[in-house]
């Protein structure tokens, strides 16, 4: 690999870790990702720390946790002065490109985002947020003319990304971020040829989906999987182009997601929840010229703030002092796990659908280790699962006898992680007041289209 490798970062919206063939989902067809997993480092314990759209993106851009960068709810603006991904790569001599969903501007989901609020990305074909995948708008370059992607937006965005790669200067490395809207709901809007692959009645549900939600969950999943298979075909196209252009060994390729989707598991929908279907994300890192590890599963619990410093480390670029995430580049090259074997989970301020959920939408802090999930709310320990013995998290051990010592150990580990971030774990509205956000009765920052 040349001294400064190219970087292609592709991430989907709401694609949970469990929804791929290579993780054992018997329903979904993801042949290209399955093949990629055999050639990549597959981080099997990757998590979205604050599993909702904008907070993940804030951490991706800054390498910081949500209570530091301030984007702990949707539809607020990331500080334009942040030392962020696009700026740092640009300063290191990279061309920088961003295509797709942004969701870090907070000035209207369909509004024009001027260059000074694009965090250093020069090639720009993006929109703040839409889930109208078949009539999806975007803005390109400088100027407020709204355009529309043709047909299914993920396909059009992928074609634009392919064209960008083909026209890049050969003597200058590039950072390309491709951010898809699917498989986020609405689930039923993938191209018909992909919807035809899935019949709701044939869907095999996870055993933690209650019978009362089974019919609805199968219907959701049929559409969700259709989106996943459509996106999988896009991953295949990108891989084919990198190989045909002779760029495969000179390009770091990362496929991941901003968070998962409950899809009926635990009787819940969507994200923000602390269960695995919400917090665990796919994370395939392919960098054959830089990796000292053999392709295959990696148990190190990488998480959202770690992405930026890891990519910088792999590219030989200095990591800003303000970064809180960990640099996994040494681990990728064969070194030790830089973590203490646990990823932080947090929901500083529940909002929207989470506030009316079955479990009443609570603020929480927690840990996802290689074996356990431990979560506390403001009243004390809430959830404890042994994910090795109970992979579908159906038995909460938090009140069971004999668990006190384990809870104390996990609580101390969690307290240490919180102390590093100066996180006092206050009620959510206290953070809303500190950052000066205005919220409605559901705790949501109102947005306009």
C-alpha positions in Angstrom: 0.0 0.0 0.0 1.3 3.5 -0.9 2.2 5.8 2.0 -1.2 7.6 1.9 -3.9 5.0 1.1 -7.3 6.0 -0.2 -10.2 5.6 2.2 -13.7 4.5 1.2 -16.1 4.6 4.1 -19.6 3.3 3.4 -22.3 3.2 6.0 -26.0 2.5 6.0 -28.7 3.9 8.2 -30.3 1.4 10.7 -28.6 -1.8 9.5 -28.2 -4.0 12.5 -25.3 -6.4 12.9 -27.4 -9.5 12.8 -28.9 -8.8 9.4 -26.3 -10.4 7.1 -25.7 -13.8 5.8 -22.2 -14.0 7.3 -23.6 -13.5 10.8 -26.0 -16.4 10.4 -29.3 -14.7 9.5 -31.1 -17.4 7.5 -33.4 -14.9 5.9 -31.3 -12.2 4.3 -29.3 -12.5 1.0 -26.1 -10.5 1.2 -23.6 -12.4 -1.0 -21.2 -9.5 -1.6 -20.9 -8.7 2.1 -20.5 -12.4 2.9 -17.6 -12.5 0.5 -16.2 -9.3 1.9 -16.3 -10.7 5.4 -13.9 -13.5 4.4 -11.4 -10.9 3.2 -11.8 -8.4 6.0 -11.4 -7.9 9.7 -14.9 -8.6 11.0 -15.3 -6.7 14.3 -18.0 -9.0 15.8 -18.5 -6.8 18.9 -18.7 -3.4 17.2 -21.3 -1.0 18.7 -23.0 2.3 18.1 -22.5 3.9 21.6 -25.4 6.2 21.4 -27.6 4.3 18.9 -29.4 7.0 16.9 -28.6 8.8 13.7 -27.0 12.2 14.4 -25.1 11.2 17.6 -23.3 8.5 15.6 -22.5 10.9 12.8 -21.1 13.4 15.3 -18.8 10.8 16.8 -17.8 9.6 13.3 -16.7 13.1 12.4 -15.0 14.1 15.6 -13.8 11.0 17.3 -15.6 12.2 20.4 -18.5 11.0 22.5 -21.9 12.7 22.2 -21.7 14.6 25.5 -18.5 16.1 24.3 -19.4 17.1 20.7 -22.9 17.9 21.8 -24.9 16.0 19.2 -26.7 13.6 21.6 -30.1 14.2 19.9 -31.1 14.4 16.3 -31.5 17.6 14.3 -28.9 19.8 16.0 -25.8 21.3 14.4 -22.3 19.9 14.9 -19.8 22.7 15.8 -18.4 24.0 12.6 -15.1 24.7 14.4 -14.6 21.0 15.2 -11.4 19.2 14.3 -13.3 16.8 12.0 -12.7 13.9 9.6 -13.0 15.8 6.3 -10.9 18.8 7.5 -8.1 16.6 8.8 -7.9 14.5 5.7 -8.0 17.6 3.5 -5.2 19.2 5.5 -3.2 16.0 5.0 -3.4 16.3 1.2 -6.5 14.2 0.5 -9.4 14.9 -1.9 -12.5 14.6 0.3 -16.0 13.6 -0.9 -19.3 13.1 0.9 -22.3 11.6 -0.8 -25.8 10.9 0.7 -27.3 11.5 4.1 -25.6 14.1 6.3 -27.9 14.8 9.4 -25.4 17.1 11.2 -26.6 20.5 10.2 -29.7 21.0 12.2 -31.1 23.8 10.0 -33.9 21.9 8.2 -33.9 18.4 6.7 -34.3 19.7 3.1 -32.3 22.9 3.5 -29.1 23.8 1.6 -25.9 23.3 3.6 -23.3 25.8 2.6 -19.6 24.9 2.3 -18.6 26.3 5.6 -20.9 23.8 7.4 -19.6 20.7 5.5 -16.8 19.9 7.9 -14.1 19.9 5.2 -15.6 17.9 2.4 -15.0 19.5 -0.9 -16.9 17.1 -3.3 -20.5 17.3 -2.0 -23.7 15.7 -3.1 -25.7 15.4 0.0 -28.9 16.3 1.9 -29.5 16.7 5.6 -32.0 13.9 5.8 -34.8 12.2 3.9 -36.3 8.7 3.8 -38.2 9.2 0.6 -35.8 6.9 -1.2 -37.5 7.0 -4.6 -37.7 10.8 -4.7 -34.7 11.9 -2.8 -33.2 15.4 -3.1 -29.7 16.6 -2.7 -27.5 19.6 -3.3 -24.2 19.5 -5.2 -21.3 21.9 -5.0 -21.9 25.5 -4.4 -25.4 27.0 -4.8 -28.9 26.4 -3.5 -30.4 24.5 -6.5 -32.1 21.4 -5.2 -31.7 18.3 -7.4 -33.0 14.8 -7.2 -31.4 11.4 -7.4 -32.9 9.2 -10.1 -35.1 6.4 -8.9 -33.8 4.5 -5.8 -31.3 7.0 -4.2 -28.8 4.5 -2.9 -28.3 3.1 -6.4 -27.8 6.6 -7.8 -25.5 7.7 -5.0 -23.4 4.5 -5.5 -23.1 5.3 -9.2 -21.9 8.8 -8.3 -19.4 7.4 -5.9 -18.1 5.1 -8.6 -17.7 8.0 -11.0 -15.9 10.0 -8.4 -13.4 7.2 -7.8 -12.8 6.8 -11.6 -12.1 10.5 -12.1 -9.9 11.1 -9.0 -6.4 12.3 -9.6 -4.0 9.3 -9.6 -1.3 11.1 -7.7 -3.5 12.3 -4.9 -5.3 10.1 -2.3 -8.9 10.5 -1.6 -11.4 10.0 1.3 -14.8 9.1 0.1 -17.8 8.8 2.5 -20.9 7.2 1.1 -23.9 7.5 3.5 -27.1 5.6 2.5 -30.6 6.2 3.9 -31.9 2.6 3.8 -32.6 0.1 5.3 -34.1 2.7 7.7 -37.9 2.6 7.5 -40.1 3.0 5.5 -39.3 -0.7 4.9 -41.5 -1.3 1.9 -39.8 1.1 -0.6 -36.9 -0.9 -2.0 -37.0 -1.7 -5.7 -39.6 -4.3 -6.6 -37.1 -6.8 -7.8 -35.6 -7.0 -4.3 -39.0 -6.9 -2.5 -39.9 -9.9 -4.6 -37.2 -11.9 -2.9 -38.9 -11.8 0.5 -42.3 -13.2 1.5 -43.3 -12.2 5.1 -44.8 -15.6 5.9 -41.4 -17.2 5.2 -39.4 -15.0 7.6 -37.8 -16.8 10.5 -38.0 -14.5 13.5 -35.5 -14.1 16.3 -36.8 -15.9 19.4 -37.0 -12.6 21.4 -39.8 -11.3 19.2 -43.1 -11.7 21.1 -45.9 -13.6 19.5 -48.1 -10.6 19.6 -45.8 -8.8 17.2 -44.9 -11.7 15.0 -47.0 -10.9 12.0 -46.1 -7.2 12.0 -42.4 -8.0 12.5 -42.4 -10.4 9.5 -43.9 -7.7 7.3 -41.3 -5.2 8.5 -38.4 -7.6 8.0 -39.4 -8.6 4.5 -39.1 -5.0 3.4 -36.0 -4.4 5.6 -34.2 -7.3 4.0 -35.1 -6.1 0.6 -33.3 -2.8 1.3 -30.3 -4.8 2.7 -30.0 -6.9 -0.4 -30.3 -3.9 -2.7 -27.4 -2.2 -0.7 -25.4 -5.4 -0.8 -25.4 -5.2 -4.6 -23.9 -1.7 -4.3 -21.1 -3.0 -2.1 -20.4 -5.5 -4.8 -20.1 -2.8 -7.4 -17.7 -0.7 -5.3 -15.5 -3.8 -4.7 -15.5 -4.6 -8.4 -14.5 -1.1 -9.4 -11.6 -1.0 -6.9 -10.3 -4.3 -8.2 -10.7 -3.3 -11.9 -8.9 0.1 -11.3 -6.1 -1.6 -9.5 -6.9 0.3 -6.3 -7.8 -2.6 -4.0 -4.4 -2.8 -2.3 -4.2 1.0 -2.0 -7.6 1.5 -0.5 -8.9 1.1 3.0 -12.5 0.0 2.8 -14.9 0.2 5.8 -18.5 -1.0 5.7 -20.6 -0.2 8.8 -23.8 1.4 10.0 -24.9 4.2 12.3 -27.0 1.9 14.6 -29.4 -1.1 14.4 -33.1 -1.6 14.5 -35.1 -3.6 17.0 -37.7 -4.8 14.4 -39.9 -6.4 17.1 -37.2 -7.9 19.3 -37.9 -7.4 23.0 -41.3 -6.0 21.7 -39.5 -2.9 20.6 -39.1 -0.9 17.4 -36.3 1.3 15.9 -33.2 2.4 17.9 -32.0 4.3 21.0 -32.5 1.0 23.0 -29.6 -0.7 24.7 -30.3 -4.2 23.4 -28.0 -5.8 20.8 -30.4 -5.4 17.9 -30.1 -1.6 18.4 -26.5 -1.1 19.5 -24.6 -3.7 17.5 -23.5 -2.8 14.0 -21.7 -4.5 11.1 -18.1 -3.5 10.9 -16.0 -4.9 8.0 -12.5 -3.3 7.6 -10.7 -4.3 4.5 -7.1 -3.0 4.2 -4.9 -5.8 2.8 -1.9 -3.5 2.4 -2.0 -2.3 6.0 -3.2 -5.2 8.1 -1.0 -7.5 10.0 -3.9 -9.7 11.0 -5.4 -12.5 9.0 -9.0 -11.8 7.8 -11.7 -13.0 10.1 -13.4 -12.3 13.3 -12.0 -9.7 15.7 -13.5 -9.5 19.2 -12.1 -6.1 20.1 -15.2 -3.9 20.9 -14.7 -1.0 18.4 -17.2 1.8 18.6 -18.2 5.0 16.8 -15.6 7.4 18.3 -12.8 5.0 17.4 -13.5 5.2 13.6 -11.9 8.5 13.0 -8.6 8.0 15.0 -8.3 4.5 13.5 -8.5 5.7 9.9 -6.1 8.5 10.7 -3.7 6.0 12.3 -3.8 3.7 9.3 -3.1 6.6 7.0 -0.2 7.9 9.1 -2.0 11.2 9.9 -1.7 12.8 13.3 -4.7 12.4 15.6 -6.0 15.6 17.2 -5.7 15.9 21.0 -9.4 16.5 21.3 -10.2 12.9 20.1 -11.6 10.6 22.8 -11.9 7.5 20.7 -9.2 4.9 20.5 -6.8 4.3 17.6 -7.1 0.7 16.5 -4.5 0.9 13.8 -2.0 -0.9 15.9 -4.5 -3.7 16.6 -5.2 -3.9 12.9 -1.5 -4.3 12.2 -1.3 -7.2 14.7 -0.9 -5.4 18.0 -2.9 -5.6 21.2 -6.5 -4.6 21.8 -6.4 -0.9 22.9 -9.6 -1.2 24.9 -10.3 -2.6 28.3 -12.6 -5.1 26.5 -15.7 -3.0 26.9 -17.6 -0.4 24.8 -19.6 2.3 26.4 -23.4 2.5 25.8 -25.3 5.7 26.5 -28.6 7.5 26.0 -28.1 10.9 27.6 -31.6 12.2 26.6 -34.4 9.8 25.4 -36.6 11.4 22.7 -39.2 10.6 20.1 -40.3 7.0 19.7 -38.1 5.9 22.6 -40.1 8.0 25.1 -43.4 6.1 24.3 -41.8 2.7 24.1 -42.7 -0.5 26.0 -39.9 0.2 28.4 -40.8 3.8 28.9 -37.8 5.4 27.3 -35.2 5.9 30.0 -31.8 7.6 30.0 -29.1 5.1 30.6 -25.4 4.3 30.7 -23.9 0.8 30.2 -21.2 -1.5 28.9 -21.1 -4.0 26.1 -18.2 -6.4 26.8 -17.3 -9.5 24.8 -19.6 -11.5 27.1 -21.9 -9.2 29.0 -24.3 -6.3 28.5 -24.7 -4.2 31.7 -27.0 -1.2 31.8 -28.1 1.2 34.5 -30.6 4.0 34.5 -30.9 6.9 36.9 -32.4 4.6 39.6 -29.7 2.0 39.5 -28.9 -1.3 37.7 -31.5 -2.1 35.0 -30.2 -4.8 32.6 -27.6 -7.6 32.9 -27.2 -10.3 30.2 -24.8 -13.0 29.6 -24.6 -12.8 25.9 -22.6 -16.1 25.6 -25.3 -18.1 27.3 -28.2 -16.0 26.3 -27.5 -14.5 22.8 -31.0 -13.2 22.4 -31.0 -11.4 25.7 -34.1 -13.1 27.1 -33.0 -13.5 30.7 -32.3 -10.3 32.7 -29.9 -11.4 35.5 -29.8 -8.0 37.3 -32.0 -9.2 40.2 -30.9 -12.8 40.3 -28.9 -14.1 43.3 -25.2 -14.6 42.8 -24.8 -11.7 40.4 -23.8 -9.0 43.0 -20.0 -9.4 42.5 -20.3 -9.3 38.7 -22.5 -6.2 38.9 -20.1 -4.5 41.2 -17.2 -5.2 38.8 -19.1 -4.0 35.8 -20.4 -0.9 37.7 -16.8 0.0 38.6 -15.7 -0.4 35.0 -18.6 1.8 33.9 -17.8 4.4 36.5 -14.2 4.5 35.3 -15.3 5.0 31.7 -17.7 7.8 32.7 -15.0 9.5 34.7 -12.7 9.7 31.7 -15.5 11.6 29.9 -16.5 13.7 33.0 -19.9 12.2 32.7 -22.0 12.7 35.9 -25.0 10.9 34.4 -27.6 13.6 35.0 -31.2 13.7 33.9 -31.6 14.3 30.1 -33.2 17.7 30.4 -30.1 19.0 32.2 -28.0 18.3 29.1 -30.7 19.9 26.9 -30.5 23.1 29.0 -26.7 23.1 29.0 -26.5 23.0 25.2 -29.4 25.4 24.8 -31.6 23.0 22.7 -35.4 23.5 22.5 -37.5 20.3 22.6 -41.1 19.4 22.3 -43.3 17.4 24.6 -41.7 14.1 23.5 -38.2 15.5 24.2 -37.5 15.8 20.5 -35.7 18.8 18.8 -38.4 19.8 16.3 -37.3 19.8 12.7 -38.6 21.3 9.5 -38.5 19.7 6.0 
